[in-house]
Amino acid sequence: MGIKCPNCGGGMVFDVAKQKLVCPYCDNVCTVDAYRQNNAAEYVNDNYIVSSYRCKNCGAELTAPEEQTVAYCSYCGGEAMLKQKETETVRPKRIIPFQRTKKEAIRAYENVVKKILYVPKELKDASFLEGFRGVYLPYWGIDVEIPHKELNLKGSRSYTQGKYDYYETYDVTAQIGGQVEGAVYDASAAFDDTMAAEIAPFDQKGAKPFDEAYLAGFYADKVTASPQVYKALAAEQAADKVFDSIQREAGKVTVSLPSAKEKRIETVGAKVMGETVSLFPVWFLTWRRNDRVAYSVMNGQSGKITMDLPVDHKQFFLYSAIAALVLFLVLSLLPAFIQPMTMAALCAVLLVLSGRILNGELKKIRLQEQHVYDYGYDPKKKKGKPKAMTSSCLTGALGYVLFGILAALAFTTTTGSDGTVGPVFFLALIAQIVLSVKLIRNAAGMNNKSGMLPAMAAPVILILGSYVGVNPEVFPNDAWYYALAIGCLVGMLINILFAISRYNDLATRPVPNFFRREGANNARS
C-alpha cells in the first residue's frame, strides 16, 4: 500500500527528526498512529503490498511500501532500470524507527574522516556524502527456553595464607530456568554478519509493532538468510549466559564447566522455541572504484558507525616523504651515535615487525573472503570455518617453546665480542620463517595470492644477515652492515606496500556486494 497524504494524495515520508509522517507537497503532518486509525481498512491482515525491485544483472531485490524511482541496482551498481512488480509480503513483528537523521550520519562520518590523512579525496567530497541512504534491515529474533532444573557442578579454589598453600574443592548447586527472548541475528545474506556486529546492539526497548508507515521514504531488505543457521548459535549463547551467571554467583570459586559447545547446550537443556522477524534502521554510504566498493554503515538508532576507509597510495607516500625529510633533518643535527652493527640489528627487527603487520592484514582478508564469521552467508559457498580456540592456543604455545629452544641454541653457538649481530639476525630469521609459513597459508586462501612474494623475499635477507653476523672476522668492514640495514629496509618497504594494497582489498569488496541504496526519499531525514 502507498502512504498517501489525506489532503493532496501525494506520497508521504517518515521524518526522522519529527518522528512523524510528512507530506513534501502540502506539508501536512500526522503521527503514524493517527494515520493507522484513519486508514484502518487497509490494515486487514498479516500481509501488506510492497513494490519489489529485482536487478536483472545480479538478482538483488529490495522492497518499498510505495512506488519509488530507481535508476540502478543498489548491489551491483548496474545502471539499467530495475524490473518492478507489486508483491504481497508478510508483516514483520516489530520495527525500530530511525532515530538518527541523515545529517547526523554525515556529521559522524565527517568527524572520523577529517582526522585521516590517507583516504582518497573523493571520500571527503560534500556531494559524495549526500549519498547516505536509509535502509531497514531484517533481523531474526530467536527465543530460547532453559528448563527449570537443578545443576550439580564441581568447583575449586586455590590460595595462599601465611606459609601454606590451600586447594579446596566444592560441590556447586545451581537452580536454572527461564527464557531468553529475541536474541537477534542479521537475516540478510547480503549484509555481512561481521559488519552487523560492529554496529550492534540495537535497543529493543525502542521497538514498536510493525507499521509500513515507518518505511515511507526508505527501503527494506528482504529476509534471505535462513533462521536455521542461527538456531545453534542462539542456543549456545543462551547456555553461555547461564554459565556466566553461575560463575559470577560462585565468586572466587572457579566452577568446572563443559568446554564443548554441544555439551554446554545439552547440560542446560537450551531449546529454541521459535523465531520472528524485526526491521532495524541502518544508514548506508557506498564508494566504488572500478570493481571494488567500500562502505560506511551507521546504526540508525544509536549512531554507532563502522567505516571502510581505503588508503590512497599517493597521499600515503606524500605524507611519508614529508615525515622522512623532517626525521632526516633532525638526525643530521645530532652527533653520530648509532653503530653500523646496531643499525643492522634494529632494521632486522623492523623487518620482522612489518611482516607481522602484513600477516595480520592477510589473515583478515582471508577470513572475510571465506565468510568464516559471516554466519548468515550460504554455508555451501563457505571455504573456511572458525579455528578452535584450544587448537589455536596449543599451536601458539608449541611455537613459543620451539622458538625458545632455537633462541638458546643461537646464543650458545655464536662467539666473539662482535658476534651479537648474529644472534639477532638468527632469531629474526626463525621468527620470519614462522611468519612466512603463516603468510603463505593466508595468501593461498585469498583471491589475490601475491602476498606470497614478501614471504619468500624476507628470509633471504635474514639468512645473509645471519651468515655475516656470525662471521665478523670474515666481514669486518662496516659497509657489510650498512648493506644489511639497507636490505632490511627494502624488505620492510615491500611488506608495507603489500600491506597497504591488501588493506585496500580488506577495506573494499567485490561487486555485487554493492551496498548503495538509491531512490528512497531521504530529503527530510
N, C-alpha and C positions, 0 to 999 in steps of 0.2 A: 504494500500500500504506500502511496505517496503522502508525505506530511504536508498537507495543503493548508494555506492560510485561510481562515474562515472569512476574512474580509475581502481579499482580492483573488484568492485561488492560487497564488504563487507558491512555489516550494519554500517551506520554512527550514531554517537551520538551527542546530543547537548551539547557543552562545555559551562558551565555556566560562567566561568571566561572570556573566549574569546567571548561569545555570538555568536558563530558560530558553524556550523556542522563540526565535526572532524571524520576522519576515523581512528580507532585504529589499522588498519592493515598496511596501507601505508602512514599514517599521512597526507593525503590530507585534506585541509581546504577550506571551502566555506561558504558564507553567506546564510541565509535562502532565501533571495530574489533571489540570483543567482541560487539556487537550483530550486526554483519555475519556473524561466524563462527557465531553461534548461530542465524542465520536465513538460512543460505546458500541454501536452496531458493528463497527469494523473489528472489534476485539471479540470475536465469537468463538474461536477455537485455539488450539495449541500451535497452529501454524500461521505463517504470515507470508505475504508475497514480496519478493525482492527482485531487483534487476541483477542478473548474473552475467558476468563478463568473462568470456573464455578467449584466451590468446591462441590463435591458430598456429603460432610458431613454436611455443613451448608448452602449451596446455595449461598455463596458470589460470586460476579462477578466483575472482573476488566478487563480493556481493555488496549491494547498497539497497536501502529501503525505498529508493525512488530513482528516477532516471537521472544519470549523470553523464556528462560529456567526457568520453575517454578517447584520447588521441593515440596512445600507445601503451604497451604492456608494462606493468609495474615490475615484473620479474626479469624478463629478458631484454627489455628496452626496445623491442620491435616497434617500429613506427607505423605499422599497418593498423587500421581501425580494428578494434576488437569486436568479436561476434557477441551480440547482446540478445538475451532472452529473458522472459519473465518466468520465475520458478517459485514453487512453494517450499518453504523450509520450516523445520521445527524450531520453535522458540527456545532460546537458551533459558536457563532457570534464573540467572542473575546477571547484572551488568554493573560495572563500576564506571560511572560517567567521568569524562575528562575533568580534571581539577586544575591542570596546568594549561595555560594558554600557549598559543604559538609564539607569542612574543617572549614568554618565559623560556621556551625551548631554545629560541635563538640566543637569548641572553646567556643561558647556561652554557651553550656551545661556545659562544664568543669568549667567555671567561676562561675557558680551557685553552682554546686555540691561540689566543693572543700571547700566551706565555711560551709558546713553542716556536722555535726559530726555523725548523727544517721542513715544515709541512708545505706542500705545493701551494702557491699563492692563490689558486682558484678556490681553495677551501676557506679563504678569508674574505672572499668577494661577497658583498651585500646581496647581490641578486641571486647568488647561489643559495644563501641561507633562506631565501623565501621558498625554497623547495621543501621545507619541512611539511610533512603530511601526517594527518591523524588517522590512525587505523585501530580498530578494535580487534584484538587477537583472542582466539578461543583458548580456553584452559579447561582441562578436565579437573573436576573436583571429586576425589575418590575418598569414600568413607571406609574406615577400617574399625572392626569391632574387636575388643580384647575381652574374652570371657572372664567373669568373676571367679577367681580361684586363688589358692594359696601356693606360692612358690617356695620351695625349700632349697636354699643355695648354701655354698660354703664361702667363708671369708677368712682373711688373715691380717695380722698386724705385726710389724717388727719395729722395735725402738730400743734405744739405749738409755739406761738410767744408772747413774753412778758408774761403777766399774763393770756392770753387767749388761749383756745384750739379751733382749727378750724377743721371743717369737710366739705369737698367740694365734690360735685357730678358733673360728666361731661357726656356729650354725646360724644362718641368716634366713629368717622367715619374712615373706612379704605378701601382703594382700593386694592383688591387682584386679583390674576390671574397668570397663568403660568403653568409650567410643572416641576415635579420632576422626573428626568430621572435616571434610572439604580440603584435604591436602591437595594442593593444586599443581598441575603439570601442563606444560605447553602442549596444546592439541593441534598445532600446525606443523606439519612435517617440513615446511619450507623455512620455518623460524628455528634457528639453531638453539638447542637447549642450553648451551653454554652462554649464549647471549641473553637468553631469558633469565638465567640465574644471575647475571651481572646487574640486571635492573630490578631484581626481586628485592624485597617482597612487596606484594600489594596488600593493603589493609582491607580485609574483607568486611570489616565493620562498616565500611563506606559503600558496600554493595547494595543495590536496590533490585526489586523484582524487575525482570526484563521488560523493557518497553522500547519498541523500534523508534520511537520519537528521539531517544538519545543518540541514535545513529544518523540523524538528519545532518547532512553535510560531511559525513565521514564514510569510510569504507570499513568492511569487516571481512577478515579472512575466514574461510570455511574450515570446518573440522576435517583434517586429513591424516591425523595420527591416531592409531587405534589405542583405546584405553588399556588393552591387554599388555602393551609394552611397559606400562607404569604400575600395574597392579602389584607385581612382586616387589618393586621399589617402594611403593606405599606401605606394604606390609612390613618390609624391612625397617623403614624409618619409624613406623609405629612401635615396633619391637625395641628399637634403639632408644626411643623416648622413655619406654617403661624401664629399661635397664639403667639409663642415665638417672632417672628419678630414684631408683633403688640405691645406686651408688652415692647420690647426694645425701640420702637419708642415713646411709651407713657411716658417713663422716670419714674418720681416719682408718676405718676398716676397709681393706681392699676386697671387694666381692669378686669371686671367681665366676666369670660369665662365659657363655659359649662364644667361640670366635667365628665359626662358620655362620654365614647369614641364614642358611636354611635351618640350622639348629636353633638359632635365636628366635626365628619366626615360630618354629614348632614349640619351643619352650613356653612362650607366652600365649600361643594359640591365636595369633593375629589372623583375622579373616576379613577379606574385602567384601563389603556388603553391597556396594553399588557405586554408580558414578553419575555426575551431572555436568552440564556444560555451562560455563560462565564466560562473559566477554570482558576483557580488561583493556584499558586505554594505553596506547603507545604512540609516541611521535617518532617518525622516521625521516632521515635525511640520507640520501644516497649520492655518491660521487662516482662517476665512471670514467675510466681511461682505457681505451682500446677494448680488450676483452676481460678486464678486471673491474670490480666495483668495490668501494669501501662505504661503510655505513656508520651513522651515528644514531643511537636509539635512546629515547628518554621515556622513563616511566611517567605516563600521563597523569598519575595520581600523586606520587611523591616527589617527582622531579629528579629522581636518580638517573644519571646519564652514563652511558658507555660509548666510547668512540674508537673507531679505527682510523688512525692517522698515519698515512704513508709518509716516507721520508723523501724529500726532493734532493736528488744527488747534487745538483748544482748549488743549492742552498747549503747543504752539508759541507761541501768542500770549500765554499767561500768562507764560512764562519770558522772552519777548522784551520784554514790558511791564516786567517787573522789571529787566531789563538796561538798558532805555532810561531808566527812572527813576533808577537808580544813575548812569548816564552824565550825565544832566541835572544831578543834584546836584553831581557832581564838576566839570563845566564851569561851573556857576553860581558856584563858589568861585574860579574863575580869572579874571584880567583879560581883557577882550575883546581878541583879537589877530587874529581871522580877518576879513579884509575881505570885503564882500559879493561882489565880483568873484571873489575866491579861492574863496569858498564855492560860488558858482555853477559855477565850473570843476570843482571837486572833485566836485560832485554829478553833473555831466555824465559824468565818468569812471566814477563808481559806477553810473550808469545803463547804460553800455555793458557793464561787468563783469557786472552782473546779467543782461543779455541773453545773455552768453556762457554763464552758468550754466544759464539756461533752454534755450538751444540744445543744450547737452550732454545734458540730460535728454530732450529731444525726440528727439535722434538715437538714444539708447539704446533708447527705446521703439519707434521706427520699426524699428530693426534686430531687436528682439525680436519685434514683431508680424508682421514679414515673414519671420521664421525664417531670416534671412540666414546666420547662423553655426550653425544647427541642422541639420547635415548629414544626420541621420537622419530629419528631417521629410519628409513626402511631397513630392518635387520638383515634382509637378504643381500643388500648392497654394501654392508659394512665390511671393511677389510681387516679391522683390528678389534681388540677388546681391552678393557681396563686391566692393568697389571696388578696382580695381587700385592697388597702392602707387605705381607710376610715375606713373599718371594723377593720383593724389591729390597727390603731391609737386609735379608740374608745375603743377597748378592753384593750389596754395598759393604757389608761387614767383611766378607771374604776378600773384596777388593782392597780394603784398608789393611788387612793382615798381610796380604801378598805385597802391597806397596811398602809396608814396614820392613818386611824381610829383605826386599830388594834394596831399600834405602840403607839398611845396616850393612849389606854386602858391598854397596857402593863406597861407603865411608871406610870400610876396613881394607878395601883393595886399592885405594888411592893413596899415594905417598908424596912427600915433598912439601916444603913450606909454601910453595906457589901452586899446590895442587888442589886448592879449594874450588876452583872453577870447574874442575872435572866432576866432582860430586853433584854440584848444582845442575850442570847440563845432563848428567846421567839421570838424576831424579826427575828433571823436567822431561827427559825422553820417556821414562816409564809412564809418567802422568799423561804425556801426549799420546803414547800408544793406546792407553785405555780410552782416552778421548777419541782417538781416530777410529777405534772399533765402534764406539757409540755414534760418531759422526756418519760412518759408512752405513750403519744399520738404519739410522734415521733417514738419511738421504735415499737409501734404497726403497724406503716405504713412501716416498714422495713422488709427485708427478714430475717435478724438476729434480734430477739427480746430480746436478752439477756440484752439490755440496761435498761430493766425494773428493774433489780435486785438492782443496786445502788439507783434507785429512791425510793425503799422501805426501804433500809437499813439506809440511812442518816436521815430520820425523826425520827427513833427510838432513835438514838444517841442524837439528839437535844431535844427530849421530856424528856429524862433522865436528860440532862443538865438543861433544864428549871425548872424541879422539884427540882433539887439540888440547883440551883441558887436562887430560891425564898424562900428557907428554909435554910438560912445559920446557924441558931441556931441548926437545926437538923443535919447538916453536917458541923461541924466546922473544921474537920481535913483536912489539905492540900492534903492528899492523894486522896480525892474525886476529887479535881480539877485537879490533875495530871492525874488521871484515865480518866476524861472527855477530857483532852487535847490529851491523847494517843488515845482515841476512835475517836475523830475528825480527828486526823492524819491518823488513819487506814482508816476511811471513805474517806478521801481525796485521799489516795493512791489507793483505789479501783476505785474512779472516774477517776483518771489519767490513771490507767491501762486500764479501759474500753475505755477512750478517745483515747488512743494510738491504741488499737485494732480496734476501729471503724474508726479512722483516716485512718488506713491501708485499710479498706473497701472503704473509700472515695477516697483514692489515687490509687485504683485499680478497675478493672471492671471484671465482669464475662465473660468468653468465651461465645459466639463467637465474642464479640466486641474486636477482636484481630487486632489492627491497625499496623501490621508489613508487610511492602511491600518488597517482595524479588524477585530477578530475574532480575530487571532492571539494566542496566549497568551504575553505577554512579561513575565509577573509575576516570573519568576525571572531576567530579563535585566537 
